Amino acid sequence: MSEALAKNDDYSYWVKIAAFAATATALLLVVLKLYAWMATDASSMLASATDSMLDLFASLMNVVIIHYALAPADEKHKFGHGKAESLAGLVQAAFVTGSALLLVFHGFDRIINPKLVVKTEIGIIVTIIAIVMTLLLVLLQRFVIKKTRSVAISADALHYQSDLLLNLGVLAALILSSGYSQYADGAFTCAVGLLLLSGALKIIYLSVHNLMDHELSEDELTQITAIVLSHDSTLGVHDLRTRQSGPHRFIQFHLELDDRLSLLSAHSIGEAIEKEIEAKFSPCEVFIHHDPTSVVEG
């Protein structure tokens, strides 16, 4: 159990680090981009600031949701609170969709009624800072996702990964708007809105996919089966079913054993297999149904 607790604490630590880092980054970028928008009156800068405000909202929500999702199981939620991560993703997607549509409308208006962008150097400097900060955050998030496979951090990372392209586009729009094309600012604002809509659809898919109690990966199922069959007393395994809720995996299967084994022996074998699976896939819960081979249908 101590190893399981250690793995759960490791999950909590890295997920919280990623959530707080994203919140701090988004907050700083909102302040910088709003200043740059007021200084330049660039529609693309407003689009970028709006995106960062959405990121800030999503990251703040993640901090709250992750705190709830990591809470231990209780009397009313005996399988834990892990699905709260996926619900957070759906709420994020709703806000992203609304803001994206507003940006598309605003960008279209700027195309019809273009305005001169001033003090573009301020916007360019702020955008370069945003690119560097976002890149560092994305690298941290990828590291955390690899270690935890957190749905909340994965959904949050989609925002910031698209932000890299968004900020590069803002940079291009600012340069073009400074004397090359009066329509670049509005056109790019529309493009940002469409990009955010695409990101919202990805978040919805990821969240719904995890709410539907999908099986673990084929590789993980193979590893579970191999652990069960590696014990000398195991004669077979069937009806392997798995699901994941937040960081927790739930694994159940029927273990085929010799008819002549005592109940105590069968229990000991199942307990040994359970501990080995928990050590490999912690945090998880393993449910084993013991079957004498004579009752197993061929």
N, C-alpha and C positions, 0 to 999 in steps of 0.2 A: 504493500500500500504506500510505503514511503516513496517508492520510485514513481508511482502514479501521481502522488501529490506534487512531486518535484516537477514532473512534466506539465501538470496543470498550472503550476506557478510560473513555469517558463513561458507557457502560452499567454497567461495573463500579463506578464511583464512586457513581452514584446508587442502585444496588441495595444496595450496602453501607451507604450513609447510611441508607436506609429500614430495613434489617435491624437496625442498631445502635440506631436511634431507637426502634423497636418494642420491642426487648429492654429498654432502659433504662426506657421508659415502663411496661412490664408489671411489671418488678421493683419499681418504686416503688409502683405500684398494689396489688400483692400485699401489701406491708408495711402500707400504709394500711388496706386492706380487712380484713386479718386482725386488726389492732388494733381496728377498728370492730366486727367480729363478736364479738370477746371482750368488748368493752365493752357491746354491746347484746344479745347472744344472739339476734340476728335471723336467722332461717333465710334470708331473702332476701339478707342481707349475706354469709352463708356461700356462697350461690349465686354472688353477684357475685365474691367472693374466689376461688372455684373456677374461675370463668370466666377471671379474670386469671391464675391459675396455669397454666391451659391455654394462654393467650396467651403467657405467659413461656416455657413449654416449646416451643411452636411457633416462637417468635421465635428462641430459642437454636438450635433445629434449623436454622432458615433461615440463620443465620450460618454454621454448619458446612457445610450443603449448598451454599449459594451460593459459598462458597470453593472447594468441589470442582467445582461446575458451571462456574465461570469458568476453571478450569484449561485450558490449551491442549491440543489433541489430542496423543495419544501413539501408540506402536506398537500398543497393545491397544485403543485407542479413537480410531480415525482420524477419526471424525465428531464428536469432542469429547465433553463430559460433560454437555451441557445438559439431558438428560432426568432428571438427578438432581433437578431442581426439582420435576418432577411426582411422582416417587417420594416426595419429602418431603411433598407435599400429601396423599398417600394415608396415610402414617403419622400425620400430624396428624389426619386424619379419624377414624382408628381410636381415638385417645385421646379426641377430642372426643365420640365416640359413647358410649364407656364412662362418661365423667364425666357426660354428659347423663342417662343412665339412672339413675345414682346420685342425681342431683338430683331427678329425678321421684319416685323412691321416698321420698327424704327429705321432699320437699314434701308428698306424699300423707300421710305420717305426721304432719306438722305440722297438716294440715287435720283429721285425726281427733283428734289430741291437741294442741290449740293451747296455746302458751305466751305469757306476757306479754313484750313487747319493752320493754327499759328503755334509758334514755339515748339516745333516738332522735335528739337533736340532734347527737351525735357522728357517727352514721351518715349523717345528712343532709349535714353539712359535708363529710365524706369523699366522698360520692357526687357532690356538686357539683364538687369538685376533680377527680374522675375524669372527669366529663363534659367539662370544659374541656380536660384533658390528652388525652383520647381524640379530641376534635374536632380539635385541632391535629395529632395524629398522622395522622388520616384524611386531612386536607388535604395533608400531606406525601406520604402514600402514593399518593393520586390523581395528584399531580404526577409522581411517579416512574413510576407505571404508564403514564401518558400518554407519557412519554419512552422507556420501555424495554419495556413489555408483558411484564414478568417474571411468569412463572407463580407463582413462590414468593411474590413480594410481593402478587400478586393474591389468592392463597389466604390469606395473612396478613391482608390488608385486610378480607376477609370477616368475620373475627373482630371486628375493631375497629369496623367499620360496624354490626354487630349490637349491639356493646357500647353504642353511643349509645342505642339503644332500651332495652337492658337496664338501663342506669344510670338512665334516666328512669323505668323501671318500678320499680326499687329505691326511688327517691325517693318515688314514689306509695305503694308498699307500706309504707314506714317511716312516712309521714304517716298512712295509714289505720290502721296497727297501734298508733298512739299513743293510741287511744281511740275509733276509728270502727268498726273491724272486726277481730276476733281471728283471722279466717280469711285475711286479706289476705296475711300473711307466707307461709304455706304455699302458697296458691294461686299467688302470684307465683313461688315457687321451682319449682313444676311448670311454669309457663309458660316460665321460663328454660331448663329442661331441654329442653322441646320446641323452643324457638328454636335451641338449640345443635345438636339433631338435624337441624333444617332446614339449618343452616349446614354441617354435616358432609356432607350429601348434595350440596350445591353444590360443596364442595371436591372430593369424589369425582368428580363430573361434569367439573369443570374439569381435574383431573389426568388422568383417563382420556382425555378429549378430546385433550389434548396428547400423550399417549403413543401415540395412534393415527396419528401422522404425517399430520395433516390438511393440506389445501391452504392456501395463503395466501389472504387475502381477495380478493374479486372486484375490488376497487379496485386492489390490488397486482398481480394478474394482468393487468389492463388496462394498467397502467403498464409492466410488463415487455414486453408485446406491442408497445406503442407505441414503446418504445426500440428494439426489434429492427427494426420496420418503418420506422423513421425513417431508416435507412441506405439510401442510393441503390442499393447493390448487392444488398440483400435482396429476394428475389422472393416470399418467404413464410416462414411459421413454423408448425410443427405439433408435436403430442405434448409440449406444455408441461406439465411436472410440477414441483411444488414441495412442500416440507415445511419445518417449523421445529423446531429442537431448542434449547431455551433461547433465547439471543439470536441464534443463528445460523440463517440461512435457506439452504436448498439448492435451487438452481434448475437445471433441465435442460430442453433442448428441441432440436428438429431445425431447423436453419437451411437454408432452400432458396436455392441460388445457381445462377448460370449455369453450364452444362456446360463452357463454354470457359475458365473461370477456371483459372489455375495453382494448384497446391497452396499455394504461397507466398502468393498473393493471397487465397485462401480463408482461410488461417490469419490473415492480417493483419486481414481483415474481422471474423472471429470474435473476435479479441483486442480489437479496438476496441469491439465490442458488449459483451464481457465486462467491460471496464474501466468502461464507462458504467453497466452494471447494478450492479456492485460499489460504485460511487460513490453510487448512489441507495439501495441496500438493505444496505449494510455494517452488521454483519459478515455476509458470505454467501460461498458458493461457487457458481460457475456452471460447468455442464458443457454443452458445445455439440457436437452431432453435425452435421457438414456434409453436406448432401444435394444432389447435382446435380438440377436440376428434372426431368430425364428419368426418374429412378427414383422420383419421387414419384407415388403413385397419385392420380388425379383423382377 
